[in-house]
Amino acid sequence: MVYIILGEGFEEIEVVTPCDILRRGGVSVKLAALGGEKCVSGSHGISVLTDITVSEIIISADDTLVIPGGMGGVNSIKADAAAMKFISEAAKAGTRLSAICAGPSVLAKLGLLDGRTSPASRGARD
């Protein structure tokens, strides 16, 4: 399963396009919202109804987490302690992580890019 995490202010094209392409290719994808509300607004005023919330995800090493960009969405994820803990625990469990545009800054803040090459690993921890 691929889980795409949406925080308020996410970049719409970085959520809808990967989701659409993966589903067309036969990959199971679920959109996951922070907190308890499943309707999340993007940075350009487009709201998306997610399939689940992050707290409902039961992650395995066979899964992939995708963190899209959009500074609002990224900052929403960084401000959500439960989501940050979840991402960190998923990484420790061997779950594949993918991040788009500003998304790697979430991974950098968690120290998950230490020793790796990425624009976010070169100082963008905020």
N, CA, C and O of each residue as an XYZ file, in Angstrom:
504
protein
N       0.848     -1.180      0.000
C       0.000      0.000      0.000
C       0.894      1.244      0.000
O       1.934      1.284      0.658
N       0.473      2.227     -0.734
C       1.124      3.537     -0.708
C       0.192      4.478      0.038
O      -0.988      4.592     -0.294
N       0.727      5.144      1.038
C      -0.023      6.140      1.801
C       0.547      7.516      1.499
O       1.746      7.743      1.667
N      -0.295      8.428      1.058
C       0.120      9.812      0.805
C      -0.448     10.659      1.942
O      -1.662     10.714      2.136
N       0.434     11.315      2.687
C       0.031     12.085      3.869
C      -0.276     13.521      3.471
O       0.536     14.191      2.834
N      -1.464     13.984      3.858
C      -1.892     15.343      3.521
C      -2.027     16.198      4.775
O      -2.771     15.861      5.696
N      -1.297     17.306      4.796
C      -1.470     18.335      5.809
C      -2.121     19.541      5.159
O      -2.000     19.734      3.949
N      -2.803     20.347      5.940
C      -3.446     21.560      5.407
C      -2.419     22.393      4.646
O      -1.346     22.699      5.165
N      -2.762     22.756      3.406
C      -1.863     23.561      2.587
C      -0.954     22.745      1.689
O       0.019     23.270      1.148
N      -1.264     21.447      1.522
C      -0.460     20.599      0.646
C      -0.513     21.119     -0.793
O      -1.436     21.845     -1.163
N       0.456     20.751     -1.581
C       0.483     21.122     -3.006
C      -0.367     20.105     -3.767
O      -0.020     18.926     -3.840
N      -1.465     20.565     -4.325
C      -2.449     19.668     -4.934
C      -1.871     18.750     -6.010
O      -2.147     17.550     -6.015
N      -1.078     19.303     -6.914
C      -0.560     18.483     -8.018
C       0.377     17.385     -7.511
O       0.531     16.352     -8.163
N       0.998     17.601     -6.359
C       1.927     16.625     -5.793
C       1.197     15.522     -5.033
O       1.821     14.566     -4.574
N      -0.111     15.650     -4.899
C      -0.940     14.612     -4.284
C      -1.780     13.911     -5.342
O      -1.740     12.688     -5.472
N      -2.534     14.694     -6.090
C      -3.496     14.122     -7.029
C      -2.797     13.395     -8.183
O      -3.221     12.302     -8.560
N      -1.751     13.972     -8.742
C      -1.089     13.352     -9.883
C      -0.429     12.020     -9.521
O      -0.674     11.025    -10.203
N       0.408     11.965     -8.462
C       0.981     10.652     -8.110
C      -0.092      9.616     -7.760
O       0.016      8.451     -8.143
N      -1.122     10.043     -7.035
C      -2.205      9.125     -6.686
C      -2.864      8.572     -7.942
O      -3.075      7.365     -8.057
N      -3.186      9.444     -8.872
C      -3.845      9.044    -10.110
C      -2.966      8.093    -10.927
O      -3.437      7.050    -11.381
N      -1.711      8.442    -11.112
C      -0.802      7.614    -11.914
C      -0.616      6.233    -11.277
O      -0.660      5.213    -11.964
N      -0.408      6.216     -9.959
C      -0.217      4.935     -9.283
C      -1.468      4.064     -9.369
O      -1.378      2.868     -9.644
N      -2.630      4.662     -9.133
C      -3.869      3.876     -9.206
C      -4.114      3.360    -10.621
O      -4.562      2.227    -10.793
N      -3.829      4.172    -11.631
C      -3.979      3.717    -13.023
C      -3.056      2.527    -13.295
O      -3.371      1.661    -14.111
N      -1.923      2.495    -12.610
C      -0.967      1.404    -12.764
C      -1.268      0.199    -11.894
O      -0.505     -0.767    -11.885
N      -2.364      0.248    -11.170
C      -2.770     -0.895    -10.361
C      -2.214     -0.922     -8.949
O      -2.342     -1.929     -8.252
N      -1.601      0.166     -8.521
C      -1.050      0.240     -7.170
C      -2.138      0.711     -6.204
O      -2.887      1.639     -6.508
N      -2.217      0.077     -5.058
C      -3.178      0.500     -4.030
C      -2.641      1.740     -3.332
O      -1.530      1.733     -2.803
N      -3.439      2.808     -3.335
C      -3.045      4.078     -2.739
C      -4.164      4.552     -1.828
O      -5.343      4.480     -2.174
N      -3.769      5.039     -0.651
C      -4.727      5.681      0.242
C      -4.194      7.057      0.610
O      -3.018      7.218      0.935
N      -5.079      8.046      0.553
C      -4.749      9.390      1.006
C      -5.054      9.443      2.503
O      -6.115      9.002      2.945
N      -4.118      9.984      3.272
C      -4.246      9.996      4.732
C      -4.114     11.415      5.275
O      -3.126     12.100      5.010
N      -5.109     11.846      6.031
C      -5.133     13.193      6.613
C      -4.537     13.188      8.009
O      -4.576     12.184      8.719
N      -3.988     14.322      8.383
C      -3.557     14.524      9.767
C      -4.798     14.712     10.638
O      -5.851     15.115     10.145
N      -4.674     14.423     11.913
C      -5.766     14.692     12.847
C      -6.995     13.839     12.569
O      -6.892     12.729     12.046
N      -8.152     14.371     12.924
C      -9.379     13.606     12.821
C     -10.260     13.936     11.639
O     -11.203     13.199     11.351
N      -9.977     15.029     10.945
C     -10.803     15.437      9.802
C     -10.253     14.840      8.514
O      -9.050     14.905      8.262
N     -11.129     14.259      7.700
C     -10.686     13.645      6.447
C     -10.705     14.603      5.265
O     -10.202     14.257      4.196
N     -11.266     15.787      5.421
C     -11.269     16.776      4.352
C     -10.115     17.747      4.595
O     -10.054     18.414      5.628
N      -9.203     17.813      3.627
C      -8.000     18.627      3.775
C      -7.935     19.612      2.618
O      -8.159     19.239      1.466
N      -7.627     20.877      2.924
C      -7.523     21.920      1.902
C      -6.085     22.084      1.443
O      -5.154     22.120      2.247
N      -5.928     22.182      0.132
C      -4.612     22.377     -0.444
C      -4.231     23.844     -0.498
O      -5.001     24.719     -0.103
N      -3.034     24.094     -0.993
C      -2.495     25.458     -1.019
C      -3.204     26.360     -2.020
O      -3.065     27.581     -1.947
N      -3.959     25.790     -2.952
C      -4.668     26.589     -3.947
C      -6.178     26.484     -3.799
O      -6.925     26.703     -4.753
N      -6.618     26.147     -2.595
C      -8.042     26.144     -2.290
C      -8.819     24.931     -2.774
O     -10.050     24.949     -2.774
N      -8.129     23.886     -3.184
C      -8.805     22.661     -3.593
C      -8.823     21.725     -2.393
O      -7.775     21.400     -1.834
N     -10.010     21.296     -2.003
C     -10.144     20.384     -0.871
C     -10.218     18.947     -1.364
O     -10.820     18.660     -2.399
N      -9.600     18.054     -0.610
C      -9.577     16.637     -0.944
C     -10.135     15.856      0.237
O      -9.776     16.107      1.388
N     -11.014     14.909     -0.060
C     -11.542     14.003      0.953
C     -10.631     12.779      0.973
O     -10.557     12.037     -0.007
N      -9.949     12.575      2.075
C      -9.007     11.463      2.167
C      -9.729     10.158      2.480
O     -10.898     10.145      2.867
N      -9.007      9.074      2.302
C      -9.547      7.739      2.579
C      -9.527      7.426      4.070
O     -10.442      6.793      4.598
N      -8.467      7.881      4.741
C      -8.255      7.574      6.153
C      -7.508      8.728      6.812
O      -7.144      9.704      6.155
N      -7.287      8.605      8.105
C      -6.408      9.530      8.816
C      -5.094      8.795      9.100
O      -5.043      7.566      9.070
N      -4.054      9.547      9.373
C      -2.752      8.951      9.666
C      -2.859      7.986     10.838
O      -2.214      6.937     10.835
N      -3.664      8.327     11.837
C      -3.788      7.463     13.022
C      -4.425      6.116     12.697
O      -4.321      5.185     13.495
N      -5.077      5.992     11.557
C      -5.708      4.728     11.155
C      -4.776      3.813     10.367
O      -5.110      2.656     10.111
N      -3.623      4.322      9.986
C      -2.691      3.522      9.182
C      -2.058      2.445     10.055
O      -1.570      2.715     11.153
N      -2.078      1.246      9.551
C      -1.315      0.145     10.148
C      -0.211     -0.153      9.141
O      -0.441     -0.773      8.103
N       0.977      0.297      9.471
C       2.080      0.304      8.518
C       2.857     -1.008      8.548
O       2.940     -1.676      9.578
N       3.420     -1.359      7.402
C       4.320     -2.510      7.334
C       5.522     -2.125      6.478
O       5.525     -1.091      5.810
N       6.535     -2.976      6.513
C       7.742     -2.709      5.729
C       7.466     -2.782      4.234
O       8.263     -2.279      3.442
N       6.365     -3.392      3.833
C       6.011     -3.491      2.417
C       5.333     -2.223      1.893
O       5.126     -2.084      0.687
N       4.993     -1.311      2.783
C       4.280     -0.095      2.416
C       5.243      1.023      2.052
O       6.449      0.931      2.278
N       4.677      2.080      1.483
C       5.434      3.293      1.162
C       4.663      4.488      1.677
O       3.452      4.585      1.480
N       5.362      5.400      2.339
C       4.785      6.680      2.757
C       5.269      7.751      1.800
O       6.456      7.817      1.481
N       4.356      8.586      1.341
C       4.709      9.707      0.466
C       4.369     10.995      1.197
O       3.258     11.165      1.700
N       5.334     11.893      1.248
C       5.138     13.209      1.860
C       5.231     14.239      0.746
O       6.323     14.538      0.263
N       4.082     14.787      0.334
C       4.101     15.795     -0.731
C       4.575     17.143     -0.194
O       4.657     17.356      1.016
N       4.882     18.034     -1.112
C       5.284     19.377     -0.729
C       4.099     20.299     -0.546
O       2.970     19.875     -0.298
N       4.401     21.564     -0.679
C       3.465     22.616     -0.317
C       3.837     23.024      1.100
O       3.649     22.251      2.039
N       4.358     24.221      1.258
C       4.887     24.610      2.572
C       3.845     24.518      3.674
O       4.169     24.141      4.801
N       2.606     24.855      3.366
C       1.564     24.735      4.384
C       1.401     23.297      4.836
O       1.319     23.020      6.033
N       1.353     22.383      3.880
C       1.206     20.976      4.205
C       2.392     20.431      4.963
O       2.233     19.692      5.935
N       3.591     20.798      4.518
C       4.814     20.356      5.182
C       4.869     20.905      6.604
O       5.190     20.175      7.543
N       4.555     22.190      6.763
C       4.560     22.775      8.111
C       3.485     22.149      9.001
O       3.680     22.015     10.209
N       2.349     21.764      8.405
C       1.300     21.081      9.170
C       1.800     19.738      9.685
O       1.550     19.371     10.833
N       2.509     19.007      8.827
C       3.056     17.709      9.242
C       4.090     17.902     10.341
O       4.064     17.201     11.353
N       5.008     18.859     10.142
C       6.051     19.106     11.141
C       5.475     19.511     12.491
O       6.061     19.207     13.530
N       4.336     20.192     12.486
C       3.716     20.660     13.731
C       2.878     19.579     14.405
O       2.441     19.759     15.542
N       2.652     18.473     13.731
C       1.822     17.397     14.266
C       2.731     16.327     14.881
O       3.301     15.497     14.173
N       2.852     16.363     16.207
C       3.766     15.450     16.905
C       3.440     13.992     16.625
O       4.347     13.174     16.474
N       2.163     13.658     16.553
C       1.775     12.266     16.300
C       2.206     11.826     14.898
O       2.684     10.707     14.716
N       2.038     12.702     13.917
C       2.446     12.370     12.555
C       3.961     12.214     12.462
O       4.456     11.300     11.802
N       4.691     13.103     13.118
C       6.150     13.023     13.090
C       6.627     11.730     13.758
O       7.547     11.076     13.266
N       6.011     11.371     14.860
C       6.360     10.119     15.545
C       6.039      8.931     14.638
O       6.827      7.990     14.544
N       4.898      8.975     13.981
C       4.490      7.902     13.074
C       5.497      7.731     11.936
O       5.903      6.609     11.632
N       5.900      8.831     11.310
C       6.859      8.776     10.204
C       8.187      8.209     10.684
O       8.795      7.379     10.009
N       8.631      8.655     11.841
C       9.882      8.165     12.412
C       9.809      6.664     12.689
O      10.740      5.926     12.366
N       8.707      6.214     13.285
C       8.545      4.791     13.591
C       8.426      3.962     12.313
O       8.934      2.843     12.248
N       7.759      4.509     11.302
C       7.641      3.808     10.024
C       9.028      3.614      9.405
O       9.331      2.546      8.872
N       9.853      4.635      9.478
C      11.209      4.545      8.935
C      12.009      3.473      9.672
O      12.725      2.691      9.048
N      11.888      3.438     10.990
C      12.608      2.431     11.789
C      12.133      1.022     11.462
O      12.898      0.065     11.570
N      10.868      0.895     11.064
C      10.300     -0.410     10.719
C      10.665     -0.841      9.299
O      10.316     -1.944      8.880
N      11.356      0.012      8.563
C      11.792     -0.334      7.213
C      10.836      0.076      6.106
O      11.013     -0.321      4.955
N       9.831      0.859      6.441
C       8.890      1.351      5.436
C       9.625      2.275      4.469
O      10.453      3.086      4.883
N       9.320      2.147      3.188
C       9.919      3.048      2.193
C       9.335      4.448      2.377
O       8.141      4.606      2.635
N      10.178      5.441      2.243
C       9.755      6.832      2.364
C      10.024      7.547      1.045
O      11.065      7.360      0.414
N       9.068      8.358      0.651
C       9.218      9.168     -0.550
C       8.747     10.567     -0.206
O       7.766     10.732      0.520
N       9.428     11.566     -0.715
C       9.041     12.945     -0.423
C       9.240     13.793     -1.672
O      10.205     13.624     -2.417
N       8.306     14.703     -1.876
C       8.292     15.532     -3.082
C       8.516     16.994     -2.692
O       7.950     17.467     -1.706
N       9.324     17.699     -3.451
C       9.555     19.138     -3.331
C       9.987     19.523     -1.917
O      11.126     19.252     -1.537
N       9.123     20.137     -1.140
C       9.467     20.533      0.234
C       9.331     19.376      1.219
O       9.750     19.490      2.370
N       8.750     18.267      0.776
C       8.538     17.112      1.641
C       9.785     16.561      2.319
O       9.707     16.154      3.478
N      10.952     16.529      1.634
C      12.144     16.007      2.297
C      12.532     16.776      3.566
O      13.250     16.240      4.410
N      12.075     18.007      3.709
C      12.409     18.752      4.926
C      11.778     18.101      6.166
O      12.288     18.260      7.275
N      10.670     17.371      5.979
C      10.083     16.610      7.091
C      11.047     15.500      7.493
O      11.313     15.293      8.677
N      11.567     14.791      6.495
C      12.517     13.714      6.772
C      13.799     14.255      7.394
O      14.374     13.637      8.290
N      14.242     15.417      6.911
C      15.449     16.037      7.463
C      15.239     16.426      8.924
O      16.127     16.233      9.754
N      14.072     16.971      9.235
C      13.794     17.382     10.621
C      13.839     16.185     11.561
O      14.211     16.321     12.727
N      13.462     15.013     11.057
C      13.495     13.793     11.862
C      14.881     13.142     11.878
O      15.083     12.130     12.548
N      15.831     13.722     11.144
C      17.179     13.160     11.080
C      17.289     11.968     10.154
O      18.298     11.264     10.170
N      16.265     11.730      9.345
C      16.244     10.559      8.481
C      17.085     10.728      7.219
O      17.303      9.764      6.485
N      17.555     11.942      6.965
C      18.401     12.181      5.798
C      19.872     12.327      6.168
O      20.717     12.561      5.304
N      20.173     12.190      7.456
C      21.565     12.301      7.888
C      22.417     11.278      7.145
O      22.087     10.092      7.110
N      23.506     11.740      6.555
C      24.400     10.866      5.811
C      23.922     10.547      4.408
O      24.526      9.727      3.717
N      22.837     11.192      3.980
C      22.299     10.955      2.637
C      22.338     12.267      1.862
O      22.408     13.344      2.454
N      22.291     12.173      0.543
C      22.303     13.356     -0.293
C      20.879     13.739     -0.681
O      20.135     12.934     -1.241
N      20.519     14.967     -0.378
C      19.198     15.504     -0.694
C      19.281     17.006     -0.491
O      20.047     17.466      0.355
N      18.505     17.788     -1.251
C      18.505     19.228     -0.989
C      18.154     19.539      0.465
O      18.708     20.469      1.052
N      17.235     18.765      1.047
C      16.824     19.022      2.427
C      17.909     18.629      3.421
O      17.943     19.154      4.534
N      18.796     17.712      3.035
C      19.846     17.290      3.955
C      20.988     18.297      4.028
O      21.903     18.151      4.838
N      20.927     19.318      3.177
C      21.976     20.337      3.151
C      21.559     21.583      3.898
O      21.907     22.693      3.493
N      20.808     21.418      4.998
C      20.545     22.546      5.865
C      19.102     22.970      6.004
O      18.827     23.863      6.805
N      18.174     22.401      5.291
C      16.769     22.816      5.355
C      16.002     22.007      6.380
O      15.100     21.258      6.006
N      16.322     22.128      7.652
C      15.642     21.358      8.699
C      14.420     22.064      9.261
O      13.678     21.468     10.042
N      14.194     23.298      8.891
C      13.021     23.994      9.426
C      11.922     23.819      8.464
O      10.819     24.317      8.689
